[in-house]
Amino acid sequence: MLTALIVFLILVVIYLYMIMPGKIAAEKKKPYSGGAKFAHRGLYTADQTVPENSIPAFDAAARAGCGIELDIQLTADGQIVVFHDDNLKRMCGIDKNVVELTLDELQALRLAGTEEKIPLFSDVLATVKGRVPLIVELKNTRHGAQLCQKALELLRKYRGEFCIESFNPYIVRWFRFYAPDIYRGQLVSTFGKMKKELGGITAFVLSNVLLNTAARPQFIAYDKAGRSLSVRLSHLMGADKIVWTMQGTDDTAAMIRKNDAVIFEHWTPDDREQ
């Protein structure tokens, strides 16, 4: 019995070590605390007349004083563009992946039938100009290290507040070792959602943040659909809480109180909601 208890306690210690978050100075996370609000893919409209991840959406969010969440990935010729989906079908009507096309080929396309193009990350940074803080999601890609390096080069020159996040723990880990001063976060969804895309074992590992041991994220951005026990424990151990993606029909006041920051879409938050 005593041996079984000792083994159990050792396993508990190992488990807690695996999901333990990292630490960072308080001033680094200040823009992402106190119920801070971030416009998901910019302040875009539900009908996409102002498209997601477009220059007008980012400018509108900055003018409204909202932080911005955005997505970056690489083109075939190694340029960083701001675009969410791997595939271009939903937003541009062409059944190709972003990574298959060059920047010139991508900028010949239009977003959601508007006149807006897929923007370069550098152009987005020039548009925002440090007016509001950014949450930069690095998309999962086979060129992860290249994306990390090129993004870091741009972000080091940027005069504004930003943090990085990814669903890929090894992208977060890259920043842990090569840019430890940058506030970094692990994106996570529910096991059920992740299983559909990734399979059972990978979904179990990621939804339970078992690779925190590699990445040591300082915040965990979680799906409003729910948190696993591991995510809850990681938050209790000090990981900051960012929830995505809040809609106008959600109890936004409660979520703002319960989380360090919220990522929202299709409503304009103001101080009355607090």
C-alpha positions as CSV (number, residue, x, y, z in Angstrom):
1,M,0.0,0.0,0.0
2,L,2.8,2.4,0.9
3,T,4.6,1.7,-2.3
4,A,1.5,2.3,-4.3
5,L,0.9,5.6,-2.5
6,I,4.5,6.7,-3.2
7,V,4.2,5.8,-6.9
8,F,0.9,7.7,-7.1
9,L,2.5,10.8,-5.5
10,I,5.4,10.6,-7.9
11,L,3.1,10.4,-10.9
12,V,1.1,13.4,-9.5
13,V,4.3,15.5,-9.2
14,I,5.4,14.5,-12.7
15,Y,2.0,15.5,-14.1
16,L,2.0,18.8,-12.3
17,Y,5.5,19.5,-13.6
18,M,4.4,18.8,-17.1
19,I,1.5,21.3,-17.1
20,M,3.2,24.0,-15.1
21,P,3.3,27.4,-16.8
22,G,6.2,29.7,-17.1
23,K,6.7,33.1,-15.4
24,I,7.3,36.6,-16.7
25,A,7.6,40.1,-15.3
26,A,4.3,41.8,-14.5
27,E,4.9,44.7,-16.8
28,K,5.2,42.4,-19.8
29,K,1.6,41.1,-19.3
30,K,0.0,44.3,-18.1
31,P,-1.6,45.1,-21.6
32,Y,-3.2,41.6,-21.4
33,S,-4.7,41.9,-17.9
34,G,-7.7,43.4,-16.2
35,G,-10.3,42.1,-18.7
36,A,-8.5,43.5,-21.7
37,K,-10.4,43.2,-24.9
38,F,-9.0,42.0,-28.3
39,A,-10.8,42.1,-31.6
40,H,-10.6,38.6,-33.2
41,R,-9.0,39.0,-36.6
42,G,-9.6,42.8,-36.3
43,L,-12.8,44.6,-36.0
44,Y,-14.5,42.9,-39.0
45,T,-18.1,42.6,-39.8
46,A,-20.2,39.4,-39.6
47,D,-21.1,39.8,-43.3
48,Q,-17.4,40.2,-44.2
49,T,-18.0,43.6,-46.0
50,V,-15.1,44.6,-43.8
51,P,-13.2,41.3,-44.1
52,E,-11.4,39.5,-41.3
53,N,-7.6,39.9,-41.1
54,S,-7.8,42.9,-43.4
55,I,-6.2,46.4,-43.2
56,P,-9.6,48.1,-42.7
57,A,-10.5,45.7,-39.9
58,F,-7.2,46.3,-38.1
59,D,-7.5,50.1,-38.5
60,A,-11.1,50.0,-37.2
61,A,-10.0,48.1,-34.1
62,A,-7.1,50.5,-33.4
63,R,-9.4,53.5,-33.9
64,A,-11.9,51.9,-31.4
65,G,-9.1,51.4,-28.9
66,C,-9.4,47.6,-29.0
67,G,-6.5,45.2,-28.9
68,I,-6.1,43.0,-32.0
69,E,-5.7,39.3,-32.4
70,L,-4.4,38.2,-35.8
71,D,-2.9,35.2,-37.6
72,I,0.3,34.9,-39.5
73,Q,1.7,32.3,-41.9
74,L,4.3,31.9,-44.7
75,T,3.8,32.2,-48.5
76,A,5.6,29.9,-51.0
77,D,8.3,32.5,-51.3
78,G,8.8,33.0,-47.6
79,Q,6.8,36.1,-47.0
80,I,4.7,36.6,-43.9
81,V,1.0,37.3,-44.6
82,V,-1.9,37.7,-42.2
83,F,-4.5,35.1,-42.9
84,H,-6.3,32.6,-40.8
85,D,-7.2,29.4,-42.8
86,D,-4.6,27.1,-44.3
87,N,-6.8,27.0,-47.4
88,L,-8.0,30.0,-49.4
89,K,-11.4,28.6,-50.4
90,R,-13.6,30.2,-47.7
91,M,-12.2,33.7,-48.0
92,C,-10.9,33.9,-51.5
93,G,-12.8,31.2,-53.5
94,I,-9.8,29.2,-54.6
95,D,-9.0,25.7,-53.4
96,K,-5.3,26.2,-52.7
97,N,-3.3,26.5,-49.5
98,V,-1.6,29.8,-48.6
99,V,1.8,28.1,-48.5
100,E,1.4,26.9,-52.1
101,L,1.3,30.4,-53.6
102,T,3.7,33.3,-53.8
103,L,3.0,36.7,-52.4
104,D,2.2,38.1,-55.8
105,E,-0.2,35.3,-56.5
106,L,-1.9,35.8,-53.1
107,Q,-2.2,39.5,-53.6
108,A,-4.0,39.0,-56.9
109,L,-6.8,37.5,-54.9
110,R,-9.5,39.4,-53.0
111,L,-11.0,38.8,-49.5
112,A,-14.7,37.8,-49.4
113,G,-15.6,39.5,-52.7
114,T,-14.4,42.9,-51.5
115,E,-11.5,44.9,-52.9
116,E,-9.3,44.0,-50.0
117,K,-6.1,42.0,-50.4
118,I,-4.4,39.5,-48.1
119,P,-2.0,41.9,-46.2
120,L,1.6,41.4,-45.4
121,F,2.4,41.3,-41.7
122,S,4.7,44.2,-42.1
123,D,1.9,46.3,-43.6
124,V,-0.4,45.4,-40.7
125,L,2.3,46.5,-38.2
126,A,2.7,49.8,-40.1
127,T,-1.1,50.3,-40.0
128,V,-1.5,49.7,-36.2
129,K,1.6,51.7,-35.4
130,G,1.6,50.7,-31.7
131,R,-1.9,52.2,-31.1
132,V,-3.2,49.1,-29.4
133,P,-1.6,45.8,-28.1
134,L,-1.4,42.8,-30.4
135,I,-1.9,39.0,-29.9
136,V,0.0,37.4,-32.8
137,E,-1.0,33.8,-33.5
138,L,1.6,31.8,-35.5
139,K,-0.2,29.2,-37.5
140,N,0.9,25.6,-37.3
141,T,3.2,24.9,-40.3
142,R,5.9,22.6,-41.5
143,H,8.1,25.7,-41.8
144,G,7.6,26.6,-38.1
145,A,11.1,27.7,-37.3
146,Q,11.3,29.9,-40.4
147,L,8.0,31.5,-39.5
148,C,9.2,32.1,-36.0
149,Q,12.5,33.6,-37.1
150,K,11.0,36.0,-39.7
151,A,8.2,37.0,-37.3
152,L,10.7,37.8,-34.6
153,E,12.8,39.9,-36.9
154,L,9.7,42.1,-37.7
155,L,8.5,42.2,-34.1
156,R,11.9,43.3,-32.8
157,K,11.6,46.4,-35.0
158,Y,8.0,47.1,-34.1
159,R,7.4,49.9,-31.6
160,G,4.3,48.6,-29.9
161,E,3.0,46.0,-27.4
162,F,2.6,42.5,-28.6
163,C,2.6,38.9,-27.4
164,I,2.7,35.6,-29.4
165,E,0.6,32.4,-29.2
166,S,0.2,29.2,-31.1
167,F,-1.7,25.9,-31.1
168,N,1.7,24.3,-31.8
169,P,3.6,23.9,-28.5
170,Y,6.9,23.7,-30.4
171,I,6.4,27.2,-31.9
172,V,5.7,28.5,-28.3
173,R,8.8,26.6,-27.2
174,W,10.9,28.3,-30.0
175,F,10.1,31.7,-28.4
176,R,10.9,30.3,-25.0
177,F,14.5,29.7,-26.0
178,Y,15.1,32.3,-28.6
179,A,13.0,35.2,-27.3
180,P,12.3,34.5,-23.6
181,D,11.5,38.2,-22.9
182,I,8.4,38.0,-25.2
183,Y,5.1,37.1,-23.5
184,R,4.0,33.8,-24.9
185,G,0.8,31.7,-24.8
186,Q,-0.5,28.3,-25.6
187,L,-3.7,28.1,-27.6
188,V,-6.0,25.2,-26.6
189,S,-9.4,23.9,-27.5
190,T,-11.6,21.1,-26.2
191,F,-10.6,17.5,-26.6
192,G,-13.7,16.9,-28.8
193,K,-12.9,19.7,-31.2
194,M,-9.2,18.9,-31.5
195,K,-9.9,15.1,-31.9
196,K,-11.8,15.8,-35.2
197,E,-8.7,17.4,-36.7
198,L,-5.8,15.8,-35.0
199,G,-6.8,12.3,-33.8
200,G,-7.3,11.1,-30.3
201,I,-3.7,10.9,-28.9
202,T,-2.6,14.3,-30.2
203,A,-5.9,15.9,-29.1
204,F,-5.5,14.4,-25.6
205,V,-1.9,15.7,-25.2
206,L,-2.7,19.2,-26.5
207,S,-6.1,19.7,-24.9
208,N,-4.5,18.8,-21.6
209,V,-1.4,21.1,-22.2
210,L,0.9,18.2,-21.5
211,L,3.7,19.8,-23.5
212,N,3.8,22.9,-21.2
213,T,6.9,21.2,-20.0
214,A,8.5,22.1,-23.4
215,A,6.9,25.5,-24.0
216,R,6.3,26.8,-20.5
217,P,3.7,29.3,-21.7
218,Q,2.9,32.3,-19.5
219,F,-0.8,32.4,-20.6
220,I,-3.2,29.8,-21.9
221,A,-5.8,31.0,-24.4
222,Y,-8.7,28.6,-24.1
223,D,-11.9,27.9,-26.1
224,K,-14.9,29.3,-24.4
225,A,-16.5,25.9,-24.9
226,G,-14.6,24.6,-21.9
227,R,-11.4,23.9,-20.1
228,S,-9.9,20.5,-19.3
229,L,-8.8,19.8,-15.7
230,S,-5.2,20.3,-16.8
231,V,-5.9,23.8,-18.2
232,R,-7.7,24.7,-15.0
233,L,-4.8,23.5,-12.9
234,S,-2.3,25.4,-15.1
235,H,-4.3,28.5,-14.6
236,L,-4.3,27.9,-10.8
237,M,-0.6,27.5,-11.0
238,G,-0.2,31.0,-12.5
239,A,-0.9,30.9,-16.2
240,D,-2.9,33.9,-17.3
241,K,-6.3,33.3,-18.7
242,I,-7.4,34.5,-22.1
243,V,-10.7,33.3,-23.5
244,W,-11.8,33.1,-27.2
245,T,-14.0,33.8,-29.0
246,M,-16.7,35.8,-27.2
247,Q,-19.8,36.8,-29.2
248,G,-22.4,39.5,-28.5
249,T,-24.8,37.0,-27.1
250,D,-22.3,35.7,-24.5
251,D,-22.3,36.9,-20.9
252,T,-19.4,39.2,-21.7
253,A,-19.4,41.1,-18.3
254,A,-18.9,37.8,-16.4
255,M,-16.2,36.6,-18.8
256,I,-14.4,39.9,-18.6
257,R,-14.4,39.6,-14.8
258,K,-13.2,36.0,-14.8
259,N,-10.4,36.3,-17.3
260,D,-7.3,38.4,-17.8
261,A,-8.3,39.1,-21.4
262,V,-11.1,38.3,-23.8
263,I,-11.0,37.8,-27.6
264,F,-14.3,38.9,-29.2
265,E,-16.0,39.3,-32.5
266,H,-19.1,40.9,-33.9
267,W,-19.8,43.4,-31.0
268,T,-18.1,46.5,-29.9
269,P,-17.2,46.4,-26.2
270,D,-17.3,49.4,-24.0
271,D,-16.8,50.2,-20.3
272,R,-20.6,49.8,-19.6
273,E,-20.2,46.0,-20.1
274,Q,-18.0,45.8,-17.0
